[in-house]
Amino acid sequence: MIRLYLKQAWMMVRQNKLFTSIYVAGTALAIATTMIMAIVYYVKIAPVYPEVNRDHTFYITTSRFVNKQTGSANQWAFSFQAVKEWFYTLKNVKAVSAEITSWENSDYVQPFDGSGDFPVIKKPTDPGFFQIYQFRFIEGKTFSEADWKSGIRSAVISDALARRIFGTDHGLVGKIFKLNYMDYRIAGVVKGASVLTGKSFAQVYVPYSSEANYDRKGGLTYYGAYAITVLTDSNEQDVAMRKEISELVHKYNTSQDDWELKLKNQPRSHILSVFQPFVGDDFSWKDVICHYFIVLLVLLLVPALNLSGMIAGRMETRLSEMGIRKSFGAHRAGLLSQIMWENLILTLAGGLLGLVLAWTALVTCREWVFSLFEEYPNVPLDGVATEVSGEMLLAPSIFAAALLLCVVLNLLSALIPAWHSLRNPIIQSLNEKR
């Protein structure tokens, strides 16, 4: 029976090419826009290379020291002393990493061919960084604990930067390159992260101890330029880690007469950092869910309503056909099944076309598509391309969810006018003009 329905549906599709084209195009547009939005946020949230541990990654990026007498506040990050005494000593963690934060990029590589300095994104960090972010080393390894502790100018570089400097990404371990007119020895070359994975992305990773004045303070003992990233291995350890940090802050505040440390809602989970870019902003998960639910309804429901109107008009032209078939014994349920199969075929065709359109837009227009929902989009650095990997695009669960929702809405949009039309008496249907 299903095979017969499919054959009849295919014949009707071929006979109504204009309707078919409009229906498929409308469905494809709805799927494409939904997929683009879904993939953009999938890349931000899902465990993609090298940020495969996002489910248990937490960030402590902002410190706020408030004067108990005057109420004035200093807000930045943490000092090297805070990193050593507070965060490296945490017990309920799998790994901890600290990195020096900077508001501007002022790092340049001096190529050997004299072609001119070019800017790079540098991340001064520690060996723990490579425990949290699972980089794939093409060769070599991360800078050692000894390099980090002694402040040796050692570096891990991305494969793209290696090719730009040396013309290859192999055979480079131990070689020297110039960064900010200083010699750095290459410890390893990694498959580079994408700009879209902003927590891990850089072109050069160096020990922060190799930076000049790396232990500087901001006027207070524990106030400075270091942001902290923490990795746990279970939900139970998540809770224990938060409790440990809360106790640490409480201990500091009770020991101070002049200053009080406030961490707001930190440590922040990765997903929270996506939807709340700045620590301390007013935030409600309910508002976020409502916002994106409304957006999703607009993307899918409006096209579904338009298609419903088209189907209603088309059913009016098919009333005489339905009347003849009912007069020869066709049941209403059978006729309704045929109509639904017709619309299912069109919806699936539109879904596949929408997927192709979404992928095309995400790849060809990636420089701006992935910043559509950013309040403060980053300005791409010269020479740094926005890479979109197959892992980011091939998200079967996202496509299946979007297609299923679209199928349900489209079938409902077809069911209502079809059911209404098929309720007409046979005589009335036979008297309708084509």
C-alpha positions in Angstrom: 0.0 0.0 0.0 2.8 2.4 0.9 4.5 1.7 -2.4 1.2 2.5 -4.2 0.9 5.8 -2.3 4.5 6.7 -3.1 3.9 6.0 -6.8 0.7 8.1 -6.8 2.4 10.9 -4.9 5.2 11.0 -7.4 2.8 11.3 -10.3 1.0 14.2 -8.6 4.3 15.9 -7.9 5.2 15.7 -11.6 1.8 17.0 -12.7 2.0 20.1 -10.4 5.6 21.3 -11.0 4.9 25.0 -9.9 3.3 24.0 -6.6 6.0 21.4 -6.1 8.8 24.0 -6.6 7.2 26.5 -4.3 6.5 23.9 -1.6 10.1 22.5 -1.7 11.7 25.9 -1.8 9.6 27.1 1.2 10.5 24.0 3.2 14.2 24.3 2.2 14.3 27.9 3.3 12.8 27.0 6.7 15.2 24.1 7.2 18.2 26.1 6.0 17.6 29.0 8.3 16.9 26.7 11.2 20.0 24.6 10.5 22.2 27.7 10.2 21.1 28.9 13.6 21.4 25.4 15.2 24.9 24.7 13.8 26.2 28.1 14.9 25.2 27.3 18.5 26.2 23.7 18.1 29.7 24.9 17.4 29.6 27.1 20.4 28.3 24.5 22.8 29.1 20.9 21.6 32.3 19.1 22.3 34.3 19.8 19.1 38.0 19.7 18.5 40.0 20.6 20.6 37.4 21.7 23.2 36.1 18.1 23.7 35.7 18.5 27.4 33.3 21.4 27.4 30.7 19.5 29.6 33.1 19.7 32.5 35.1 22.9 31.7 34.6 25.9 34.0 36.0 29.5 33.8 37.0 31.9 36.5 38.0 35.0 34.5 37.0 38.0 36.6 37.9 39.1 40.2 36.1 42.0 41.9 37.8 43.3 45.0 35.5 45.7 46.9 36.8 48.1 49.5 34.7 47.5 52.7 35.0 51.1 53.8 34.6 53.1 50.7 32.6 50.7 48.5 35.0 51.3 45.6 35.9 48.3 43.5 38.8 47.0 41.4 37.8 44.5 38.7 40.2 42.5 36.6 41.5 38.9 37.1 43.9 37.2 39.5 47.6 37.7 40.3 50.3 35.0 39.9 50.3 34.6 43.7 46.6 33.9 43.6 47.2 31.3 40.9 49.9 29.6 42.9 48.2 29.7 46.3 44.5 29.3 45.4 44.0 27.6 42.1 47.0 25.3 41.5 46.3 23.8 45.0 42.6 22.9 44.2 42.0 19.2 45.1 38.6 18.6 43.5 39.7 19.1 39.9 41.2 17.0 37.1 43.3 19.9 35.6 43.8 23.6 36.2 45.3 26.1 33.7 46.1 29.8 34.0 46.7 32.2 31.2 47.6 35.9 31.0 44.7 37.9 29.6 45.2 40.8 27.3 42.8 43.4 25.9 44.8 43.9 22.7 46.9 41.8 20.3 50.4 43.3 19.9 52.4 40.2 19.0 54.3 39.9 15.7 56.4 37.2 14.0 59.5 38.2 12.1 59.8 35.8 9.1 63.2 34.7 7.9 62.6 35.8 4.4 62.3 39.4 5.4 58.8 39.7 3.9 57.7 41.8 6.8 56.3 41.3 10.3 52.8 39.9 10.6 50.5 39.7 13.7 49.7 36.5 15.5 47.5 35.5 18.3 49.6 34.4 21.3 48.3 32.6 24.4 50.7 32.7 27.4 49.6 29.7 29.4 50.9 26.6 31.2 51.2 22.8 30.6 47.7 22.3 32.2 46.2 24.0 29.2 47.0 21.0 27.0 45.4 18.7 29.5 42.1 20.6 29.3 42.1 21.1 25.5 42.9 17.9 23.6 45.1 19.1 20.8 46.4 16.7 18.2 50.2 17.0 17.9 51.5 16.6 14.4 54.9 16.4 16.0 56.7 17.1 19.2 54.8 17.8 22.5 53.8 20.7 24.7 56.5 22.7 26.5 57.7 20.9 29.6 57.1 21.6 33.2 60.8 22.5 33.4 60.5 25.0 30.6 57.5 26.5 32.2 59.0 26.8 35.7 62.3 28.2 34.4 60.7 30.6 31.9 62.5 29.2 28.9 61.2 30.7 25.6 59.6 27.5 24.2 56.5 27.4 22.0 53.8 25.2 20.6 52.6 26.5 17.2 49.7 25.7 14.9 50.3 23.9 11.7 49.0 26.9 9.7 51.5 29.2 11.3 54.3 26.6 10.8 53.6 26.5 7.1 53.5 30.3 6.9 56.9 30.6 8.5 58.7 27.5 7.3 56.7 26.3 4.4 56.0 23.0 6.1 54.6 21.6 9.4 57.0 18.7 9.8 60.6 18.5 11.0 60.4 21.7 13.1 60.9 20.5 16.6 63.9 22.3 18.1 63.9 25.0 15.4 64.0 28.7 16.3 61.6 31.4 15.1 61.4 35.1 16.1 58.4 36.4 18.0 58.5 40.0 19.1 62.2 40.0 18.1 63.0 37.3 20.6 64.0 33.7 19.8 61.6 30.9 20.6 62.3 27.2 20.3 59.5 25.1 18.8 58.5 22.3 21.2 55.6 21.0 19.1 53.3 21.6 16.2 49.5 21.0 16.6 46.6 20.7 14.3 45.3 24.3 14.8 42.0 25.1 16.5 39.4 27.1 14.7 38.7 30.8 15.5 35.2 29.5 16.3 36.6 27.6 19.4 37.7 30.8 21.0 38.7 29.4 24.4 41.5 27.3 22.9 42.3 29.2 19.7 45.8 30.8 19.3 48.6 30.5 16.8 51.4 30.5 19.3 51.2 28.9 22.8 54.1 29.9 25.2 54.8 29.5 28.9 53.5 32.6 30.6 56.7 32.5 32.7 58.6 33.6 29.6 56.7 36.8 29.5 58.4 39.9 31.0 57.0 40.8 34.4 54.7 37.8 34.4 54.2 38.0 38.2 52.9 41.6 38.2 50.1 42.6 40.5 47.4 45.2 40.1 48.0 46.9 43.4 46.5 44.1 45.5 48.1 40.8 46.5 45.7 38.6 44.6 44.6 41.0 41.9 46.2 40.7 38.5 45.9 39.5 34.9 45.4 35.7 35.1 42.2 33.9 34.0 41.6 30.4 35.3 40.2 27.4 33.5 39.2 24.3 35.4 38.5 20.8 34.2 36.6 18.2 36.3 35.7 14.6 35.5 32.2 14.2 36.9 29.1 16.0 38.1 30.0 15.1 41.7 33.4 16.7 41.3 31.8 19.8 39.7 29.9 20.3 43.0 32.9 19.6 45.1 35.0 22.0 43.1 32.5 24.8 43.5 32.3 24.3 47.2 36.1 24.3 47.5 36.3 27.6 45.7 33.5 29.1 47.7 35.3 28.1 50.9 38.5 29.6 49.6 36.7 33.0 48.9 35.0 32.9 52.3 38.4 32.3 54.0 40.0 35.2 52.2 37.1 37.6 53.0 37.0 36.8 56.7 40.8 37.3 57.0 40.6 40.8 55.4 39.7 44.1 57.1 39.7 46.3 54.0 38.8 44.2 51.0 36.2 41.7 50.0 36.5 39.4 47.0 33.4 38.7 44.9 33.3 36.1 42.1 29.7 36.6 41.2 28.4 33.4 39.5 31.9 31.9 38.9 33.1 29.3 38.2 31.0 29.5 35.1 30.2 26.4 33.0 31.0 26.5 29.3 27.4 26.7 28.2 26.7 29.6 30.6 29.7 31.5 29.2 28.1 31.2 25.7 24.8 32.8 26.7 26.2 35.2 29.3 29.3 36.8 27.7 30.1 39.0 30.7 30.4 38.0 34.3 27.8 39.6 36.6 25.3 40.5 33.8 21.6 39.9 34.7 20.8 36.5 33.4 17.8 34.1 33.3 17.7 30.7 31.6 13.9 31.2 31.3 14.4 34.4 29.2 17.0 32.6 27.0 14.8 29.6 26.4 11.7 31.8 25.6 13.8 34.0 23.2 15.1 31.1 21.2 11.7 29.3 21.2 10.1 32.4 19.7 12.9 32.6 17.1 12.4 28.9 16.2 8.6 29.4 15.8 9.1 32.3 13.5 11.6 30.3 11.4 9.3 27.2 11.1 5.8 28.2 11.9 5.4 31.1 9.5 6.5 29.0 6.4 4.2 26.3 7.6 1.2 28.7 7.7 2.0 29.9 4.2 2.2 26.3 3.0 -1.1 25.5 4.7 -2.8 28.3 2.7 -1.2 26.9 -0.6 -2.4 23.4 0.2 -5.9 24.7 1.0 -6.0 26.4 -2.4 -4.7 23.3 -4.1 -7.3 21.1 -2.4 -10.1 23.2 -3.8 -8.9 22.4 -7.3 -8.8 18.7 -6.5 -12.3 18.4 -5.1 -13.8 16.9 -8.3 -11.0 14.3 -8.4 -11.7 13.4 -4.8 -15.4 13.2 -5.5 -14.9 10.8 -8.4 -12.6 8.6 -6.3 -15.0 8.5 -3.4 -17.8 7.6 -5.8 -15.8 4.5 -6.8 -15.4 3.4 -3.2 -12.3 5.2 -2.0 -12.3 5.8 1.7 -11.6 9.2 3.3 -8.7 7.7 5.3 -7.1 6.3 2.1 -7.4 9.6 0.3 -6.0 11.5 3.3 -3.1 9.0 3.5 -2.2 9.7 -0.1 -2.2 13.5 0.4 0.0 13.2 3.5 2.4 11.0 1.6 2.6 13.6 -1.2 3.5 16.2 1.4 5.9 14.0 3.1 7.9 13.5 -0.1 7.9 17.2 -0.7 9.0 17.9 2.8 11.9 15.4 2.7 13.0 16.8 -0.7 12.9 20.3 0.8 14.7 19.1 3.9 17.6 17.7 1.9 17.8 20.9 -0.2 17.7 23.0 2.9 20.6 21.0 4.4 22.7 21.7 1.3 21.8 25.4 1.4 22.7 25.6 5.0 26.1 23.9 4.5 26.8 26.1 1.5 26.0 29.3 3.5 28.1 28.2 6.5 31.1 27.4 4.4 31.1 30.2 1.8 29.9 32.9 4.2 31.5 31.7 7.4 33.4 34.9 8.1 30.1 36.6 9.0 27.5 33.9 9.5 29.1 32.6 12.7 29.1 36.1 14.1 25.4 36.8 13.4 24.3 36.2 17.0 27.4 37.8 18.6 26.7 41.0 20.5 30.4 42.0 20.1 31.8 40.0 17.1 35.5 39.6 16.9 37.4 41.3 14.1 39.3 38.6 12.2 43.0 38.9 12.3 44.9 39.4 9.1 45.9 36.0 7.6 43.6 34.0 10.0 40.9 32.1 8.2 37.7 31.0 9.9 37.9 27.2 9.5 34.7 25.1 9.6 35.5 21.4 10.0 33.4 18.5 8.9 32.9 17.7 12.6 31.1 21.1 13.0 28.9 20.7 9.9 28.0 17.0 10.2 25.8 17.1 13.3 23.2 14.4 12.5 21.2 15.0 15.7 20.7 18.7 14.8 19.6 18.0 11.3 17.3 15.1 12.4 15.7 17.4 15.1 15.2 20.3 12.6 13.8 18.0 9.9 11.5 16.1 12.3 10.0 19.4 13.6 9.6 20.7 10.0 8.0 17.4 9.0 5.5 17.6 11.8 4.6 21.2 11.1 4.3 20.6 7.3 2.2 17.5 7.8 -0.1 19.4 10.2 -0.3 22.2 7.7 -1.4 19.7 5.1 -3.7 17.7 7.4 -6.0 20.5 8.3 -7.0 21.7 4.8 -7.1 18.2 3.5 -9.3 16.9 6.3 -11.7 19.9 5.8 -11.9 19.3 2.0 -12.5 15.6 2.2 -15.5 16.1 4.5 -17.4 17.5 1.6 -20.3 15.3 0.3 -19.6 13.4 -2.9 -22.2 15.3 -4.9 -20.7 18.7 -3.8 -17.2 17.5 -4.7 -18.4 16.2 -8.1 -20.0 19.5 -8.9 -16.9 21.5 -8.2 -15.1 22.9 -11.2 -11.5 22.0 -11.8 
